Amino acid sequence: MTSSPETGPADLLFVLLPDSGIAPDGPDTLAPLAAALQGQYPKAMALTVHPPLRDVEGRCRWWLDAEPSPGGVTAALPHLLDRLRLEARKLDLPWQRVALAGVGDGALLALEAVQAEPALVGRVLAFAGGYLARPEVAPQDVCVHLLHGLEDRRFPYHHVVDAAQALVDLGADVTADLLPHIDHGLHPALIDKAMEQLRTFIPARLWREALLAAQESERPVG
């Protein structure tokens, strides 16, 4: 699925990654997120990238194993990285104007992608998913937004809390929102919280740029 700006070229690109296990001809599970993004950013393009693999029942998967593994993620990353670079070039957008939003396994893949590739995207929205292991390095100049339900039984929330604390300790730009009474999946309340974070959270790189600009303006002339 691709949704484009009503008029003019796109000034933002949101690449959406669904969870594993969806049917390729089934309902578009990411449509509510795409609609919210375009409602908030009318000049943005939202592009869904589907998992390239199919299991024995024909469902889409990022990896064929029941659980994600380092090998499965490593094998899935090149396809995603190449697609991101291609779509950004087509729209003539710098990486800071590209964002990844994933659900479940798609969230895990998005988070691992910015760990593996510097200057890939400017933001990540990770719904109901997390890292393979506690992050040991922070992605540079990337805002990471973790959005999770406290009743998520597939990916327990304490993994998200631990990862968020690790990222804070490493100096990353990170938010973590844990909402009660929500199980695994893309709940409307998580989408609403994501839109709020996109509106209000200012990346550290913008603070640094503003500080440098202020310092330059205060220098005496001559």
Summary of the structure (lengths in Angstrom):
residues: 222
radius of gyration: 17.8
end to end distance: 56.2
largest distance: 72.9
contacts: 706
relative contact order: 0.13
helix: 40%
strand: 19%
